[in-house]
Amino acid sequence: MNTGASNPVVLEDVQIKLVKPSAPVIGRVVLNELCMNGKSASYVKHTTFDVSGTPLAGTFRPGQSFGVIPPGKDDNGKPHKVRLYSLASPSWGEDGGGTVISTTPKRLMGEFFPQTARDDPSDHHLFRGVCSNYLCDLKPGDEVLLSGPNGKRFQLPADYVAHDYLFLATGTGIAPFRGMLMELLQGPGGACGSEIHLVMGSPYTTDLLYHDLFERLAAEHSNFHYHTAISREPRGMGRGGLYVDVLLEERLDSFGVLLASPRTLIYVCGLAGMQLGLFGMLARHDLDSNYCTRSVALADTDPADWDAPAIKRGIKPTARCMLEVY
Ligand SMILES: Cc1cc2nc3c(=O)[nH]c(=O)nc-3n(C[C@H](O)[C@H](O)[C@H](O)COP(=O)(O)OP(=O)(O)OC[C@H]3O[C@@H](n4cnc5c(N)ncnc54)[C@H](O)[C@@H]3O)c2cc1C
């Protein structure tokens, strides 16, 4: 279903790869503080870096990411490779001048699962992700090797007011939306009046990130709507947890209008695979043609029969749907 010709999606030319990981610059930690909504089993920080005097200063646009090169060597004795982290700030940074940038690192910790014949079947040691733990442990004043900017496709359109926005996040996928929302609502030219919806998915209420900021923005701007989808807390009356795509489907009375509008852009950031539920849901309600194309193999099939591999193989996003999943 489509209610008219869509507004063309024009993206700005952004600067990329000014600083290569092979010749990184030094950023200095300004702040490193928890950004969760209470006591949680996960551990996520809001980390800011002063990049003044480097080619990174003043160059970022929300939606881009930057590289962090952790110190030390990997198991093969080689220097650790660069890891990417989404920018969480608007184009004017955390300081107003674009010289302090931020991101949202989550400690990666897990249990080793033997998978190959060479693995010891009794080995279930715990491992710590290299760079995420390095970032989470940093103190103000610490020096960090940085590269970037990275990415030119996942960004706001050049003409903000020509579009409405549906931002869908899980976990640290919220980082770019913090920057984009600040850009849209707190810019020097005044708040953009477009309809803006953010749906934040997390396992527990305590895992919501930047929750206070989004509540405050929603209270201050009647065109900004903040929704949370909590997947592991029962909702009563026999209903299970709420996932991002399930929330959209349950509230299609209001989201259906937004999704059918030719002005709307969808942005998806977070867990790899979160777009699969979204595309399946859009197709079941005949709302997919604006945001994705179906392969020939899927063209005449019933979306109710699609499974995740079929969606992965056969559905491609259009210019009106931006994906950043990892
Ligand atoms: C564009 C982009 C933006 C991103 N933005 C963010 C962001 O804003 N915030 C964020 O937190 N992350 C973000 N990431 C992910 C980030 O780049 C890293 O992948 C993440 O932080 C993990 O890195 P690490 O060095 O801690 O883990 P690594 O040490 O690189 O481990 C990564 C994987 O290796 C495996 N592994 C590691 N050690 C072991 C072991 N001993 N035994 C078995 N398996 C093991 C695990 O499967 C693990 O998932 C982003 C990624 C991309 C591509």
The ligand as a Gaussian input file, in Angstrom:
#p B3LYP/6-31G(d) Opt

LIG

0 1
 C       29.118000      -0.026000      12.090000
 C       29.274000      -0.647000      13.471000
 C       28.913000       0.087000      14.570000
 C       29.028000      -0.485000      15.863000
 N       28.662000       0.258000      16.932000
 C       28.772000      -0.269000      18.192000
 C       28.371000       0.496000      19.321000
 O       27.925000       1.635000      19.224000
 N       28.508000      -0.094000      20.555000
 C       28.993000      -1.381000      20.706000
 O       29.108000      -1.864000      21.850000
 N       29.381000      -2.112000      19.625000
 C       29.289000      -1.590000      18.389000
 N       29.694000      -2.322000      17.302000
 C       30.312000      -3.659000      17.542000
 C       31.820000      -3.456000      17.819000
 O       32.473000      -3.081000      16.626000
 C       32.511000      -4.725000      18.334000
 O       32.251000      -5.769000      17.424000
 C       32.043000      -5.153000      19.710000
 O       32.275000      -4.123000      20.671000
 C       32.836000      -6.393000      20.167000
 O       34.202000      -6.116000      20.056000
 P       35.236000      -6.754000      21.087000
 O       36.594000      -6.356000      20.640000
 O       34.846000      -6.427000      22.488000
 O       34.994000      -8.298000      20.884000
 P       35.987000      -9.316000      20.182000
 O       37.109000      -9.597000      21.077000
 O       36.307000      -8.813000      18.811000
 O       35.022000     -10.579000      20.065000
 C       34.026000     -10.589000      19.040000
 C       33.446000     -11.996000      18.853000
 O       34.460000     -12.959000      18.846000
 C       34.041000     -14.109000      19.567000
 N       35.022000     -14.397000      20.652000
 C       35.891000     -13.535000      21.208000
 N       36.664000     -14.143000      22.124000
 C       36.280000     -15.422000      22.166000
 C       36.675000     -16.574000      22.907000
 N       37.672000     -16.532000      23.798000
 N       36.023000     -17.719000      22.681000
 C       35.029000     -17.795000      21.774000
 N       34.613000     -16.752000      21.041000
 C       35.225000     -15.590000      21.223000
 C       32.696000     -13.881000      20.084000
 O       31.776000     -14.559000      19.251000
 C       32.511000     -12.407000      19.931000
 O       31.183000     -12.123000      19.571000
 C       29.555000      -1.803000      16.017000
 C       29.917000      -2.532000      14.877000
 C       29.762000      -1.976000      13.626000
 C       30.164000      -2.810000      12.421000

